[in-house]
Amino acid sequence: MDTGSAGRDPGTDEVIVEARLTEDAIAEGLARLGITHAEADVEILEEGHGGFLGLGGKDAKVRVRRKPDPSRIIRETLHRLVHVLDESAELVEVRERNGRWYGELEADELALVLGRRGRTLDSLQILTSAIVSRKMGKHIRITLDAAGFREKRREALTQMAQVLAREVVRDNVELHLDPMSAHDRKIIHSVLAKNKKVVSESEGQGSRRHVVLKPAEANEQTRKRTVEAYRDGGRGRHPSRARRGHRGRAQRRHAD
């Protein structure tokens, strides 16, 4: 915060200005911040008055604040965060569409920004959204991308979901996929939402939360046969071990 009546300081977010007239104090505050009235929040702290016959007058005092700008805050926040990973990384584009902000990153060492299966990029996205939301005083939705990773990931997950769905129906099995982010799980569920032969669910907690694919019609019967085989002392595998076995085969066949 700045006070007094010095020159322009566009790097400051807030100034308190005193002048004989309220309008003059506001105008000076806007000039010192280098912004227009539409870009400012103005608070009148004290009304000025001229006194009697020019004696005993009092200057007006106003506080002029720069309105929070999501685009500027996103750029500043990401500049600090991504440079920890790669000094060459930079945010080359920020845009808003339908209430969500989108940012495009570039870097010489792209793998450092993306991380395994995009996990570093996801973490950057979550952290940036939290910081910007706190500064804006409301929830700001942000999606970050780099080198078209999001679309490529969506295509890969879509293909994987379709292949695994056919395997679930063909072999009448329940498949547990690797743990994945909420965004990736949502893609899997969306791809299979209209598939009447397969049910997709999320199971597990925290970093172990994953997608489970089950036959829609034979689901209950399949689980019952597995439990009965184990309880009857037959050669069937314990349900939890059977699920891990299916999961392992799915991981080996469809590792990304």
C-alpha positions as CSV (number, residue, x, y, z in Angstrom):
1,M,0.0,0.0,0.0
2,D,1.2,3.6,-0.7
3,T,0.2,6.9,0.8
4,G,0.8,10.5,0.0
5,S,0.8,12.3,-3.3
6,A,4.0,11.1,-5.1
7,G,4.3,10.2,-8.8
8,R,2.9,7.3,-10.7
9,D,3.5,3.8,-9.3
10,P,1.8,1.1,-11.5
11,G,3.5,-1.7,-9.5
12,T,1.4,-0.8,-6.4
13,D,-2.0,-2.4,-5.9
14,E,-3.4,0.2,-3.5
15,V,-2.9,3.8,-2.6
16,I,-4.4,6.2,-0.1
17,V,-4.6,9.8,-1.4
18,E,-5.5,13.1,0.2
19,A,-6.7,16.1,-1.8
20,R,-8.9,19.1,-1.3
21,L,-11.8,17.6,-3.3
22,T,-12.8,13.9,-3.3
23,E,-12.9,13.9,-7.1
24,D,-9.3,15.1,-7.2
25,A,-8.1,12.5,-4.7
26,I,-9.7,9.7,-6.8
27,A,-8.2,11.1,-10.0
28,E,-4.8,11.2,-8.4
29,G,-5.1,7.7,-7.1
30,L,-6.1,6.3,-10.5
31,A,-3.2,8.2,-12.1
32,R,-0.7,6.8,-9.7
33,L,-1.8,3.2,-10.2
34,G,-2.0,3.7,-13.9
35,I,-5.5,2.4,-14.2
36,T,-9.0,3.6,-15.2
37,H,-12.0,4.0,-12.9
38,A,-13.4,0.8,-14.3
39,E,-10.3,-1.1,-13.2
40,A,-10.4,0.3,-9.6
41,D,-12.3,-0.1,-6.3
42,V,-12.6,3.3,-4.6
43,E,-13.3,3.7,-0.9
44,I,-13.9,7.2,0.5
45,L,-12.3,7.3,3.9
46,E,-13.0,11.0,4.7
47,E,-15.1,13.5,2.9
48,G,-13.4,16.9,2.4
49,H,-14.9,20.2,3.3
50,G,-13.9,23.8,2.8
51,G,-14.6,25.1,6.3
52,F,-15.9,28.6,7.0
53,L,-14.6,31.4,4.9
54,G,-11.8,29.1,3.8
55,L,-10.7,28.4,7.3
56,G,-10.7,25.1,9.1
57,G,-11.1,23.1,5.9
58,K,-10.2,19.4,5.7
59,D,-8.9,17.4,2.8
60,A,-10.7,14.4,1.4
61,K,-9.0,11.0,1.9
62,V,-9.7,8.0,-0.4
63,R,-8.3,4.5,-0.9
64,V,-8.0,3.4,-4.5
65,R,-7.4,-0.3,-5.1
66,R,-6.5,-2.1,-8.3
67,K,-9.3,-4.7,-9.0
68,P,-8.0,-8.2,-9.0
69,D,-7.2,-9.3,-12.6
70,P,-7.3,-13.1,-13.0
71,S,-5.2,-13.1,-16.1
72,R,-2.4,-11.1,-14.4
73,I,-2.5,-13.1,-11.2
74,I,-2.4,-16.4,-13.2
75,R,0.6,-15.2,-15.2
76,E,2.5,-14.0,-12.0
77,T,1.7,-17.2,-10.1
78,L,2.7,-19.6,-12.9
79,H,5.9,-17.6,-13.6
80,R,7.0,-18.3,-10.0
81,L,5.9,-21.9,-10.0
82,V,7.2,-23.2,-13.4
83,H,10.6,-21.6,-13.1
84,V,11.3,-23.9,-10.2
85,L,10.9,-26.8,-12.6
86,D,12.5,-25.3,-15.7
87,E,13.9,-21.8,-16.0
88,S,12.9,-21.8,-19.7
89,A,9.3,-22.6,-19.0
90,E,6.8,-19.8,-19.7
91,L,3.1,-19.2,-20.0
92,V,2.6,-18.2,-23.6
93,E,-1.2,-17.8,-23.6
94,V,-4.0,-17.1,-21.1
95,R,-7.6,-17.0,-22.1
96,E,-11.1,-17.2,-20.5
97,R,-14.0,-19.2,-22.0
98,N,-17.3,-20.0,-20.4
99,G,-16.1,-19.2,-16.9
100,R,-12.9,-21.2,-17.0
101,W,-9.4,-20.0,-17.6
102,Y,-7.0,-21.8,-19.9
103,G,-3.2,-21.5,-19.9
104,E,-0.7,-22.9,-22.4
105,L,2.8,-23.6,-21.2
106,E,6.0,-24.0,-23.2
107,A,9.4,-25.3,-22.0
108,D,12.7,-26.6,-23.3
109,E,12.4,-29.6,-20.8
110,L,8.8,-30.4,-21.4
111,A,9.0,-33.6,-19.4
112,L,9.8,-31.7,-16.3
113,V,6.6,-29.6,-16.7
114,L,4.4,-32.6,-17.6
115,G,5.7,-35.3,-15.2
116,R,4.7,-38.9,-15.5
117,R,1.3,-39.2,-17.1
118,G,0.8,-35.4,-16.7
119,R,0.9,-35.6,-12.9
120,T,3.2,-32.6,-12.5
121,L,1.0,-30.6,-14.8
122,D,-2.0,-31.6,-12.8
123,S,-0.3,-30.5,-9.6
124,L,0.6,-27.1,-11.1
125,Q,-3.0,-26.7,-12.2
126,I,-4.4,-27.5,-8.7
127,L,-1.8,-25.3,-7.0
128,T,-2.4,-22.4,-9.4
129,S,-6.1,-22.6,-9.0
130,A,-5.8,-22.5,-5.2
131,I,-3.5,-19.5,-5.1
132,V,-5.5,-17.5,-7.7
133,S,-8.8,-18.3,-6.0
134,R,-7.4,-17.1,-2.7
135,K,-6.2,-13.8,-4.2
136,M,-9.5,-13.3,-6.1
137,G,-11.7,-14.2,-3.1
138,K,-13.7,-16.7,-5.2
139,H,-13.2,-20.0,-6.9
140,I,-11.3,-19.7,-10.2
141,R,-11.3,-22.7,-12.5
142,I,-8.1,-23.2,-14.4
143,T,-6.9,-25.7,-17.0
144,L,-3.3,-25.9,-17.9
145,D,-1.9,-27.6,-21.0
146,A,1.5,-28.0,-22.7
147,A,2.3,-29.1,-26.3
148,G,-1.3,-30.4,-26.7
149,F,-0.8,-33.0,-23.9
150,R,-4.5,-32.8,-22.7
151,E,-5.9,-33.8,-26.1
152,K,-3.4,-36.6,-26.6
153,R,-4.0,-37.9,-23.2
154,R,-7.8,-37.9,-23.8
155,E,-7.4,-39.8,-27.1
156,A,-5.2,-42.4,-25.4
157,L,-7.6,-42.9,-22.5
158,T,-10.6,-43.1,-24.8
159,Q,-8.9,-45.8,-26.9
160,M,-7.9,-47.7,-23.7
161,A,-11.4,-47.5,-22.2
162,Q,-12.9,-48.9,-25.4
163,V,-10.4,-51.8,-25.6
164,L,-10.8,-52.7,-21.9
165,A,-14.6,-52.5,-22.1
166,R,-14.6,-55.1,-24.9
167,E,-12.3,-57.3,-22.8
168,V,-14.7,-57.0,-19.8
169,V,-17.7,-58.2,-21.9
170,R,-15.8,-60.9,-23.8
171,D,-14.1,-62.5,-20.7
172,N,-16.7,-61.6,-18.1
173,V,-14.1,-60.1,-15.8
174,E,-13.8,-57.2,-13.4
175,L,-10.8,-55.0,-14.2
176,H,-9.1,-52.6,-11.8
177,L,-7.1,-49.9,-13.6
178,D,-4.0,-48.1,-12.3
179,P,-4.7,-45.2,-9.9
180,M,-5.2,-42.0,-11.9
181,S,-6.2,-38.4,-11.5
182,A,-9.9,-37.3,-11.1
183,H,-9.6,-35.7,-14.6
184,D,-8.5,-39.0,-16.2
185,R,-11.1,-41.0,-14.3
186,K,-13.8,-38.6,-15.5
187,I,-12.7,-39.2,-19.1
188,I,-13.0,-43.0,-18.7
189,H,-16.5,-42.7,-17.1
190,S,-17.6,-40.3,-19.9
191,V,-16.4,-42.6,-22.7
192,L,-18.3,-45.6,-21.2
193,A,-21.3,-43.7,-20.0
194,K,-23.5,-44.9,-23.0
195,N,-22.1,-48.4,-23.0
196,K,-24.9,-50.6,-21.6
197,K,-22.8,-53.7,-21.3
198,V,-20.2,-52.2,-19.0
199,V,-20.3,-50.3,-15.6
200,S,-17.4,-48.0,-14.7
201,E,-16.9,-47.0,-11.0
202,S,-14.2,-45.3,-9.0
203,E,-12.8,-47.0,-5.9
204,G,-10.1,-46.4,-3.4
205,Q,-9.0,-43.3,-1.5
206,G,-6.5,-40.5,-2.2
207,S,-3.7,-41.4,-4.5
208,R,-4.9,-45.0,-4.8
209,R,-8.3,-44.1,-6.2
210,H,-8.8,-45.9,-9.5
211,V,-11.4,-47.0,-12.1
212,V,-13.1,-50.4,-11.9
213,L,-14.8,-51.8,-15.0
214,K,-17.5,-54.5,-14.5
215,P,-19.9,-56.4,-16.7
216,A,-23.3,-54.7,-16.4
217,E,-25.5,-57.8,-16.6
218,A,-23.3,-60.6,-15.2
219,N,-21.8,-58.4,-12.5
220,E,-23.5,-59.9,-9.4
221,Q,-23.3,-63.4,-10.7
222,T,-19.6,-63.2,-11.4
223,R,-18.8,-62.0,-7.9
224,K,-21.0,-64.6,-6.3
225,R,-19.3,-67.5,-8.2
226,T,-15.9,-66.2,-7.1
227,V,-16.9,-66.0,-3.4
228,E,-18.6,-69.4,-3.5
229,A,-15.6,-71.1,-5.1
230,Y,-13.3,-69.7,-2.4
231,R,-15.6,-70.6,0.5
232,D,-16.2,-74.1,-0.7
233,G,-12.5,-74.8,-0.6
234,G,-12.4,-75.2,-4.4
235,R,-9.6,-74.0,-6.7
236,G,-11.1,-70.6,-7.0
237,R,-9.1,-67.6,-5.9
238,H,-9.9,-65.2,-3.1
239,P,-12.0,-62.3,-4.5
240,S,-9.4,-59.7,-3.6
241,R,-6.6,-61.8,-5.2
242,A,-8.7,-62.4,-8.3
243,R,-9.3,-58.7,-8.7
244,R,-5.6,-58.0,-8.3
245,G,-4.9,-60.7,-10.9
246,H,-7.3,-59.1,-13.4
247,R,-5.8,-55.7,-12.6
248,G,-2.3,-57.0,-13.2
249,R,-3.2,-58.5,-16.6
250,A,-4.9,-55.2,-17.6
251,Q,-1.8,-53.2,-16.6
252,R,0.5,-55.5,-18.6
253,R,-1.6,-55.6,-21.7
254,H,-2.5,-51.9,-21.7
255,A,0.4,-50.1,-20.0
256,D,0.6,-46.5,-21.3
